[in-house]
Amino acid sequence: MTATVNHFRPDHLARLLRAEWTKFRTVRAWVIAMTAGALVIVLLGLSYASGSHTSCGNGPIEVVCPAVPVGPGGEAVEDKFYFVHRTLSGDGGITARATSMTGQIRKPDVTTGVRNVVPGVVPWAKAGVMVKQSTKQGSAYAALMVTGAHGVRMQHDFTHDVAGRPGGVSEDSPRWLRLTRSGDTLTGYESTDGTNWAKVGTARLPGLPATVEIGLFATSPGDLTVTRGDLGGSVSAVRFTEATAVFDRVGLEGETSGGAWHDDDIGVSKEPDGSSHHPGRSSESGGTFSVTGVGDIAPSIDGQTIERTLTGVLTGLLVVIVVAVMFVTAEYRRGLIRTTLIAIPRRGRMLVAKALTIGTVAFVAGLAATAITLTFGTQILRANGDHVLPVSRLTEVRVVVGTAALLAVAAVLALALGALFRRSVAGVIAAIVLIVVPHVLATTSVLPDSAARWLLRLTPAAGFAIQQSIPEYAHVLGHYAPIAGFYPLPPWAGFAVLSGYAALALGLAVVRLRRRDA
């Protein structure tokens, strides 16, 4: 007896793909629906952008909001602090002993009209020594600091953070800080006694000019509180804080400007009459400096993100799900599946060809829709005065291509569910329950943040993480929750979860198809 072995040939798959594409394009309703899904993404996204307007008040007059500072890496930043400084030419450094760190935090008012201000410092209040390219917001810098609850840190250029020793600062437990410059390299050291020094970190600031600003600083970001909402979700609020640090034993090395120290309240907000809103301050007596600051030196996560223009993707996904399910269940409903299987004995290949066809159609439609929406949506937002957080070109490409891939893989998952249930209604409901419902529950004020995060780790809705353009920064206090646009998994990890579900469902559908025709 001679055994017959069926070898896979690429031309077989090409014929299968051509046949499935012919099936798809000859059903006008499917083509129209997929086109409508892409149009929905565009129209809803541009409608959202057109309806969003931002302006700032200057007394009774609304004016365009000032531009947000941009750091050396092109990211939006907060660069607001009080700086007591001198000019340093060439190499040199600064040494100071921090002996205390105190502050004030405004809490929710207990009595109407009476401000509830309590003593204390927030975890990421910062004070220490700094070398900065200039006093211009967003310019390059390196700083060695004590913090409210994160010990000694060395940070530079807003996004970089290195931890030193933990613990706070007091008169009984002071912290010595030293920051030295050698060319474009800054090195930070800390000590508990001023004699034995431990290196904290090194920062390289390419292009640092010969003349820089060197000195003492203090700043304090807002106090973030997250409470349960009326519907079960979370509500965040940020309130005013300030931090005051006391330094002594201040010493400078290198060629510095003589005379008095210069004081600058970097980035201070202005009232309509030109006065400073919540200004910082400093004082000096007998070589002891007290510096009080408000604000933060960190990446900014406040503003419109590019993925906000893609609000129509969820609606477009519903259309994709319906079309993908019907692409396979229509053959069962019309009794054509047996004819198809007679023509294509290799049943698994037939289902794979269907998956590749519907996935490709969804990807192409999604790619066109998201590229158009993001490009013109962000332009409209900026024209309306909205600040759109800048991201790299690579991140923009990842959001556009990733969203198209999200639609494609979701289409494959929906098709697989349709093949498993072999009923349009059951397949559509299953896909919506698996993909859409978890995302809606997690990103609206329904579930606690912890439950929302688990939903977006364990369900196919994790794939929406591919759209997140602004990362979570460990050294920036923020409401990093799904309702605020932050996902618990990195973009490609979340997409991998969705892909895993699609692969599993498609595998199960192939197994069932091999066992039973209808």
C-alpha positions in Angstrom: 0.0 0.0 0.0 1.3 3.4 -0.9 0.7 6.3 1.5 -0.3 9.7 0.1 1.3 12.7 1.8 -0.3 16.1 1.4 2.5 18.6 1.3 1.9 22.3 1.9 2.4 24.4 -1.1 2.4 28.2 -1.1 0.3 28.4 -4.3 -2.4 26.4 -2.5 -2.6 29.1 0.2 -2.6 31.8 -2.4 -5.6 30.2 -4.1 -7.4 29.8 -0.8 -6.8 33.5 0.0 -7.9 34.6 -3.5 -11.1 32.5 -3.0 -11.8 33.9 0.4 -11.2 37.5 -0.8 -13.6 36.9 -3.7 -16.2 35.7 -1.2 -15.7 38.9 0.9 -15.7 41.5 -1.9 -18.7 40.0 -3.7 -20.9 40.5 -0.6 -21.6 44.1 -0.9 -23.0 44.5 2.6 -19.7 43.3 4.1 -17.7 45.8 2.0 -20.0 48.6 2.9 -20.0 47.7 6.6 -16.2 47.6 6.8 -16.0 50.9 5.0 -18.6 52.4 7.3 -16.6 51.1 10.3 -13.5 53.0 9.1 -15.5 56.2 8.4 -17.0 55.9 11.9 -13.5 56.0 13.4 -12.6 59.0 11.4 -15.8 61.0 11.9 -16.1 60.3 15.7 -12.4 61.1 16.2 -12.5 64.4 14.2 -15.8 65.3 15.9 -14.2 64.8 19.3 -11.2 67.0 18.3 -13.5 69.7 16.9 -15.5 69.8 20.1 -12.5 70.2 22.4 -11.5 73.8 23.1 -9.0 75.1 25.7 -8.3 78.7 26.7 -6.8 80.5 29.7 -8.3 83.3 31.7 -6.6 86.7 32.0 -9.1 88.4 34.2 -12.4 88.7 32.2 -10.6 87.9 28.9 -10.0 84.4 27.6 -6.5 84.1 26.0 -4.5 81.3 24.4 -2.8 79.2 27.0 1.0 79.5 27.2 3.1 76.9 25.5 4.1 73.9 27.7 7.9 73.6 28.1 9.6 70.8 26.2 12.6 69.0 27.6 15.8 68.0 25.8 14.2 64.7 24.7 11.2 66.4 23.1 8.7 65.4 25.8 6.4 67.9 27.6 7.7 68.8 31.0 7.0 70.6 34.2 9.9 72.8 35.1 8.7 74.9 38.0 10.9 75.5 41.1 12.7 78.1 43.1 16.3 78.5 42.3 19.1 80.2 44.3 22.1 80.2 41.9 25.3 81.6 40.6 27.0 81.2 37.2 29.6 78.5 36.8 32.2 78.7 34.0 33.9 75.4 33.1 34.3 72.6 35.6 33.3 72.8 39.2 30.7 71.8 41.7 28.6 72.5 44.7 28.3 71.0 48.1 25.6 71.6 50.7 24.2 70.0 53.8 20.4 69.7 54.0 19.3 69.8 57.6 15.5 69.9 57.3 12.6 69.6 54.9 9.1 70.9 55.8 6.1 72.0 53.9 2.4 72.7 53.7 -0.4 70.8 52.0 -3.8 72.1 51.3 -6.5 69.5 52.1 -10.2 69.6 51.3 -11.9 72.5 53.2 -13.8 71.4 56.3 -15.5 74.8 56.7 -16.8 76.8 53.8 -14.5 79.7 53.1 -11.7 78.6 55.4 -8.7 77.0 53.8 -7.6 73.8 55.3 -3.8 73.9 55.1 -1.8 71.3 57.2 1.9 70.9 57.7 3.7 68.1 55.8 5.5 67.3 52.6 4.3 65.1 49.7 6.3 62.0 48.7 7.9 63.7 45.7 8.7 67.1 47.2 12.3 67.8 46.1 15.2 70.0 47.3 18.9 69.9 46.7 21.7 71.1 44.4 21.4 71.6 40.7 23.4 72.4 37.6 21.2 73.7 34.8 22.0 74.9 31.3 20.1 78.1 31.9 17.0 79.4 33.7 14.9 78.8 30.6 12.2 76.2 31.3 12.9 72.9 29.7 16.7 73.4 29.5 19.0 70.5 30.4 19.9 69.9 34.0 21.2 67.5 36.6 20.2 67.6 40.2 20.9 65.7 43.4 18.1 66.0 46.0 16.4 64.9 49.1 12.7 64.0 48.7 9.7 63.8 50.9 9.5 60.0 51.0 11.8 58.5 48.4 15.2 59.2 50.0 18.1 60.8 48.0 17.7 60.8 44.2 19.7 62.0 41.3 17.7 63.1 38.4 18.5 64.7 35.0 16.7 65.9 31.9 13.3 65.2 33.5 12.9 61.5 32.6 16.0 60.0 34.3 16.0 59.0 37.9 18.5 57.1 40.1 17.9 56.2 43.7 20.4 56.9 46.5 20.0 56.0 50.1 16.5 55.9 51.6 15.3 57.9 54.5 14.4 61.5 55.3 16.3 64.5 56.5 16.4 66.3 59.8 18.8 68.2 62.1 19.6 64.9 63.8 20.0 63.1 60.5 21.3 65.6 57.9 22.2 64.7 54.3 25.2 66.1 52.6 24.8 66.5 48.8 27.6 67.1 46.3 27.2 67.6 42.5 30.3 68.0 40.4 30.8 68.9 36.7 33.5 67.7 34.4 32.8 68.8 30.8 29.3 67.5 30.0 29.4 64.9 32.8 27.7 65.5 36.1 28.3 63.2 39.1 26.3 63.2 42.3 27.5 62.1 45.8 25.8 61.9 49.2 27.2 61.6 52.7 25.8 61.5 56.2 28.9 63.2 57.8 30.5 65.2 55.0 33.6 63.0 55.1 32.6 59.6 53.7 31.0 60.0 50.3 28.9 57.5 48.3 28.4 58.0 44.6 24.7 58.2 43.6 24.9 58.5 39.9 26.3 60.1 36.8 24.5 62.1 34.1 25.8 63.0 30.7 24.3 66.2 29.2 25.5 66.4 25.6 25.9 70.0 24.3 26.1 71.5 27.8 27.6 75.0 27.4 30.7 76.1 29.2 28.7 78.6 31.3 25.9 77.1 33.3 23.8 77.9 36.4 24.6 76.2 39.7 22.9 76.4 43.0 20.2 75.3 45.5 16.5 74.5 44.6 13.2 73.4 46.1 9.9 72.4 44.6 6.8 70.4 45.5 4.2 68.8 43.2 0.5 68.9 44.1 -1.0 66.5 46.6 -2.8 63.8 44.7 -5.9 62.2 46.3 -7.9 59.4 44.7 -11.4 58.7 46.0 -14.3 56.5 45.1 -16.8 58.0 42.8 -20.6 57.9 43.2 -20.8 55.2 40.5 -18.0 53.0 41.9 -15.1 54.3 39.9 -12.4 56.7 41.1 -12.0 60.5 41.1 -8.6 62.2 41.4 -7.8 65.7 42.6 -4.6 67.6 42.9 -4.2 70.3 45.5 -1.5 72.9 46.3 1.6 72.1 48.3 4.9 73.8 49.0 8.2 72.5 50.4 10.9 74.4 52.4 14.4 73.1 52.8 17.2 74.4 54.9 20.8 74.2 53.7 24.1 75.1 55.4 27.8 74.4 54.8 27.3 75.5 51.2 30.5 75.5 49.2 31.3 76.1 45.5 34.2 74.9 43.4 35.3 76.3 40.1 35.0 79.7 38.5 31.7 81.1 39.7 30.3 84.6 39.6 31.0 86.5 42.8 28.7 88.7 44.8 25.2 88.0 45.8 23.3 84.8 44.9 20.5 85.2 42.3 17.0 84.2 43.0 14.6 82.9 40.2 11.1 81.6 40.6 11.3 79.4 37.5 7.9 78.9 35.8 5.9 80.7 38.5 2.3 81.3 37.4 1.1 84.9 37.0 -2.1 86.5 38.1 -4.0 88.9 35.7 -2.4 91.8 37.5 1.1 90.4 36.9 1.7 89.2 40.4 3.0 85.8 41.1 0.5 83.0 42.1 1.9 80.9 44.9 5.4 82.3 44.7 8.5 80.6 46.1 11.0 82.4 48.3 14.4 82.2 49.9 16.4 83.7 52.7 20.0 83.6 53.9 21.5 84.3 57.2 25.0 83.5 58.3 25.6 81.0 55.5 22.3 79.1 56.1 19.8 79.1 53.3 16.1 78.5 53.5 14.5 77.8 50.1 10.8 77.3 49.5 9.4 76.1 46.2 6.2 75.1 44.4 5.8 72.9 41.4 7.8 70.0 39.9 10.7 69.2 37.7 9.5 66.1 35.8 7.8 64.9 32.6 4.3 66.3 32.2 1.4 63.8 31.9 -1.3 66.5 31.9 -2.8 67.3 28.5 -4.4 65.7 25.5 -2.7 62.5 24.2 -2.7 61.6 20.6 -4.8 58.5 21.2 -7.7 60.7 22.4 -8.4 61.3 18.8 -9.1 57.6 18.3 -12.3 57.6 20.4 -14.2 56.1 17.5 -12.1 52.9 17.4 -14.4 51.1 19.9 -17.4 51.8 17.7 -15.5 50.8 14.6 -14.5 47.6 16.4 -18.1 46.7 16.9 -18.6 46.8 13.1 -15.5 44.8 12.5 -16.7 42.1 15.0 -20.1 41.8 13.3 -18.5 41.5 9.8 -15.8 39.0 10.9 -18.4 36.7 12.6 -20.7 36.8 9.6 -17.8 36.1 7.3 -17.8 32.5 8.6 -21.3 32.0 10.0 -23.0 33.0 6.7 -21.7 29.7 5.1 -23.3 27.7 8.0 -26.6 29.7 7.8 -26.9 29.1 4.0 -25.7 25.5 4.1 -22.7 26.3 1.9 -20.0 25.0 4.4 -20.2 21.4 3.1 -19.6 22.6 -0.5 -16.6 24.7 0.7 -15.2 21.7 2.6 -15.6 19.4 -0.3 -13.6 21.9 -2.5 -11.1 22.4 0.3 -10.5 19.1 2.2 -7.8 20.7 4.3 -10.2 22.3 6.7 -7.7 24.0 8.9 -6.2 25.8 6.0 -9.6 27.0 4.9 -10.2 28.6 8.3 -6.7 30.1 8.4 -7.3 31.6 4.9 -10.5 33.2 6.2 -8.7 34.5 9.2 -5.9 36.0 7.1 -8.4 37.6 4.7 -10.6 39.2 7.4 -7.6 40.2 9.4 -6.0 41.9 6.4 -9.2 43.7 5.4 -9.6 45.0 9.0 -5.9 46.0 9.2 -6.0 48.0 5.9 -9.3 49.7 6.8 -8.0 50.5 10.3 -4.7 51.7 9.1 -6.2 54.2 6.8 -8.8 55.4 9.4 -6.4 55.8 12.3 -3.7 57.5 10.2 -6.2 60.1 8.9 -7.8 60.6 12.3 -4.7 61.0 14.3 -3.0 63.3 11.8 -5.9 65.7 11.3 -7.3 65.2 14.8 -4.2 66.4 16.5 -4.0 69.4 14.2 -7.5 70.3 15.1 -6.8 70.0 18.8 -3.8 72.3 18.6 -5.8 74.8 16.5 -8.4 74.8 19.2 -5.9 75.7 21.9 -5.5 72.2 23.3 -2.1 71.1 24.4 -1.3 67.7 22.8 1.5 65.9 24.7 4.4 65.5 22.1 5.7 62.0 21.4 8.3 60.7 19.1 7.6 59.8 15.5 8.2 56.1 16.3 5.5 56.3 19.0 3.0 57.8 16.6 3.7 55.0 14.1 3.3 52.4 16.9 -0.1 53.9 17.9 -1.4 54.0 14.3 -0.1 50.6 13.1 -0.8 49.1 16.5 -4.4 50.2 16.5 -4.8 48.8 13.0 -3.3 45.5 14.2 -5.7 45.6 17.2 -8.6 45.7 14.8 -7.1 42.9 12.7 -6.4 40.5 15.6 -9.8 41.3 17.1 -11.4 40.4 13.7 -9.5 37.1 13.8 -10.8 36.4 17.3 -14.3 37.2 16.3 -14.1 35.0 13.3 -12.8 32.1 15.4 -15.7 32.6 17.9 -18.1 32.6 15.0 -16.6 29.3 13.8 -16.9 27.8 17.2 -20.5 28.8 17.9 -21.6 28.7 14.2 -24.3 31.2 15.0 -23.9 34.9 14.2 -25.7 36.2 17.3 -23.7 33.9 19.7 -20.4 34.7 18.0 -21.0 38.5 18.1 -22.1 38.5 21.7 -19.1 36.4 22.8 -16.7 38.7 21.0 -18.3 41.8 22.5 -18.3 40.3 26.0 -14.6 39.3 25.7 -13.2 42.4 24.0 -15.5 45.4 24.3 -17.3 45.0 27.6 -14.1 44.7 29.7 -12.6 47.8 28.1 -15.8 49.8 28.8 -16.0 48.7 32.4 -12.3 49.4 33.0 -12.2 52.9 31.4 -15.4 54.3 32.9 -16.4 55.2 36.4 -17.8 51.7 37.2 -15.0 49.6 38.8 -12.4 50.3 41.4 -9.0 51.0 39.8 -7.6 47.6 41.0 -10.4 45.7 39.4 -10.1 47.7 36.2 -6.3 46.9 36.0 -6.9 43.2 36.4 -9.5 43.2 33.7 -7.0 44.8 31.3 -4.4 42.2 32.3 -6.5 39.1 31.9 -8.9 39.7 29.1 -8.5 40.4 25.3 -9.2 44.1 26.1 -5.5 44.2 27.2 -4.8 44.8 23.5 -5.9 48.4 23.8 -2.7 49.1 25.7 -1.1 49.4 22.2 -2.7 52.8 22.0 -1.0 54.3 25.1 1.5 57.0 24.0 2.6 58.4 27.3 4.4 56.0 29.6 4.0 55.8 33.4 7.0 57.4 35.2 8.0 55.9 38.5 9.2 59.3 39.8 6.0 61.3 38.8 3.0 61.1 41.0 0.0 60.6 38.8 -3.4 58.8 38.7 -2.0 55.9 36.6 -5.3 54.1 36.1 -7.3 52.9 33.0 -9.8 55.7 33.5 -7.0 58.2 33.0 -5.7 56.4 29.9 -2.9 54.3 31.6 -2.9 50.5 31.1 -1.3 48.0 33.5 0.7 46.2 30.8 3.2 47.7 28.3 1.8 48.3 24.8 3.2 45.2 23.1 2.6 43.0 26.1 -1.1 44.0 26.1 -1.3 43.3 22.4 0.3 39.9 23.0 -2.5 39.0 25.4 -5.1 39.8 22.7 -3.1 37.8 20.1 -2.9 34.8 22.5 -6.7 34.7 22.8 -7.1 35.0 19.1 -4.6 32.1 18.5 -6.2 29.9 21.1 -9.7 30.5 19.7 -8.6 29.9 16.1 -6.9 26.7 17.2 -10.0 25.5 19.0 -12.1 26.4 15.9 -9.8 24.4 13.6 -10.1 21.4 15.9 -13.9 21.6 16.0 -14.1 22.0 12.2 -12.0 18.9 11.7 -14.4 16.9 13.8 -17.7 18.2 12.6 -18.9 20.0 9.4 -22.0 21.7 10.8 
